[in-house]
């Protein structure tokens, strides 16, 4: 599920990405800049946020899962992943590493997504 999520993000299929989310999904970017509301609740709100950030700020953008760790609780996964992108407004390359905690319900939808990244790498790339 997590791999599919990032495959769809990388190909800018934001509506298809949102299909993997539960209606009441919670997304929390742990070190979010002040202009991003966190946590973000609901499929539509998460789709709009991710689409505007990735779609609006980066071209191209790819993110690949490097390692997945099954959680102790059923439906919980911790994943490591890495991004490779170019910032649209300045042409800077954006490389970052992430750790995400995901919960998936019995229907196969992501209900919770908390992401940790290096905010300094984002600040440097965005200028």
Backbone torsions as a table, in degrees:
resi	resn	phi	psi	omega
1	UNK	NA	-45.6	-179.0
2	UNK	-65.8	-41.0	177.2
3	UNK	-61.7	-42.6	177.8
4	UNK	-62.5	-39.9	178.4
5	UNK	-56.0	-49.5	-176.2
6	UNK	-76.6	-27.7	172.6
7	UNK	-62.2	-42.7	-179.3
8	UNK	-69.6	-37.1	175.4
9	UNK	-63.9	-42.1	-177.4
10	UNK	-65.5	-28.8	178.2
11	UNK	-97.8	10.8	176.2
12	UNK	61.5	29.7	176.0
13	UNK	-91.4	71.2	-172.3
14	UNK	-67.5	-36.3	176.8
15	UNK	-67.1	-40.9	177.8
16	UNK	-66.4	-36.2	175.5
17	UNK	-61.0	-44.3	-178.0
18	UNK	-63.4	-27.6	177.6
19	UNK	-61.7	-22.2	179.8
20	UNK	-84.2	-7.3	-176.9
21	UNK	-97.0	144.9	173.1
22	UNK	-70.2	155.7	178.5
23	UNK	-54.4	-38.1	-176.1
24	UNK	-105.3	28.2	-179.2
25	UNK	-53.6	147.7	172.3
26	UNK	-117.7	125.0	176.2
27	UNK	-113.9	131.1	-179.3
28	UNK	-136.5	114.0	174.6
29	UNK	-92.9	107.5	-169.7
30	UNK	-56.5	-39.2	-178.1
31	UNK	-115.4	47.9	-177.2
32	UNK	-69.8	144.5	172.1
33	UNK	-65.5	160.3	-174.9
34	UNK	-58.3	-28.8	-175.7
35	UNK	-77.9	-7.1	178.2
36	UNK	-101.4	121.6	-179.3
37	UNK	-71.8	124.9	179.9
38	UNK	-133.7	144.1	-9.9
39	UNK	-71.8	159.5	177.3
40	UNK	-103.5	131.1	-174.7
41	UNK	-112.2	136.2	171.8
42	UNK	96.1	144.9	-177.3
43	UNK	-56.3	-48.9	-177.0
44	UNK	-63.0	-43.9	-179.1
45	UNK	-65.6	-40.4	179.1
46	UNK	-68.2	-40.7	178.1
47	UNK	-60.8	-45.3	179.8
48	UNK	-64.3	-42.6	179.7
49	UNK	-63.5	-52.7	-178.1
50	UNK	-63.7	-42.6	179.1
51	UNK	-62.9	-40.4	-178.9
52	UNK	-74.1	-36.8	179.8
53	UNK	-71.8	-56.1	-177.4
54	UNK	-70.4	-48.2	-179.7
55	UNK	-66.4	-35.2	-176.3
56	UNK	-85.5	-26.3	-172.1
57	UNK	-107.9	-21.8	-171.8
58	UNK	-129.6	142.3	173.3
59	UNK	-160.6	109.3	-1.1
60	UNK	-81.1	175.5	176.5
61	UNK	-144.7	125.7	173.0
62	UNK	-135.6	148.2	178.9
63	UNK	-140.9	130.7	-174.8
64	UNK	-127.9	133.4	176.9
65	UNK	-74.2	130.0	179.2
66	UNK	-102.6	-34.1	-178.7
67	UNK	-151.3	142.7	175.9
68	UNK	-125.8	132.9	178.6
69	UNK	-117.6	120.0	177.7
70	UNK	-69.0	140.9	178.6
71	UNK	-80.8	166.9	176.9
72	UNK	-69.0	-40.4	177.9
73	UNK	-79.9	143.8	175.8
74	UNK	-60.1	138.7	177.0
75	UNK	82.8	2.9	178.7
76	UNK	-106.4	132.9	179.7
77	UNK	-136.3	140.6	170.2
78	UNK	-112.2	131.4	-177.3
79	UNK	-128.7	145.0	169.3
80	UNK	-105.5	139.7	179.4
81	UNK	-150.8	165.2	-175.8
82	UNK	-136.8	143.0	178.5
83	UNK	-109.3	153.4	173.4
84	UNK	-142.5	116.4	-173.7
85	UNK	-150.8	170.7	173.5
86	UNK	-124.0	131.4	178.7
87	UNK	-74.0	125.8	-175.9
88	UNK	-60.6	-45.6	-170.2
89	UNK	-77.8	-16.0	-178.7
90	UNK	-134.7	-6.1	179.0
91	UNK	76.7	5.1	179.4
92	UNK	-70.6	145.3	175.5
93	UNK	-80.7	138.2	178.9
94	UNK	-118.6	111.9	175.7
95	UNK	-118.8	133.4	177.8
96	UNK	-151.2	161.0	175.3
97	UNK	-117.9	148.2	-174.7
98	UNK	-137.6	156.9	165.7
99	UNK	-128.0	130.3	179.6
100	UNK	-125.4	142.8	173.6
101	UNK	-109.6	128.0	-175.8
102	UNK	-127.6	142.5	169.4
103	UNK	-120.0	136.1	-179.6
104	UNK	-123.0	132.8	-179.3
105	UNK	-82.5	177.9	-177.8
106	UNK	-63.3	-23.4	178.9
107	UNK	-84.5	-2.8	178.7
108	UNK	87.4	16.7	178.5
109	UNK	-101.3	144.2	177.3
110	UNK	-75.8	123.1	-179.3
111	UNK	-103.1	-19.5	-176.5
112	UNK	-148.9	136.1	179.8
113	UNK	-146.1	107.6	175.2
114	UNK	-114.2	130.5	-173.2
115	UNK	-123.0	135.3	175.3
116	UNK	-117.3	132.5	179.4
117	UNK	-143.1	174.6	176.6
118	UNK	-87.7	103.5	-177.6
119	UNK	-66.8	-24.9	179.5
120	UNK	-66.3	-38.3	177.2
121	UNK	-62.4	-39.5	178.4
122	UNK	-66.8	-44.9	179.8
123	UNK	-59.9	-44.4	179.9
124	UNK	-63.5	-45.1	-177.6
125	UNK	-67.3	-40.6	-177.2
126	UNK	-73.8	-18.4	176.1
127	UNK	71.0	NA	NA
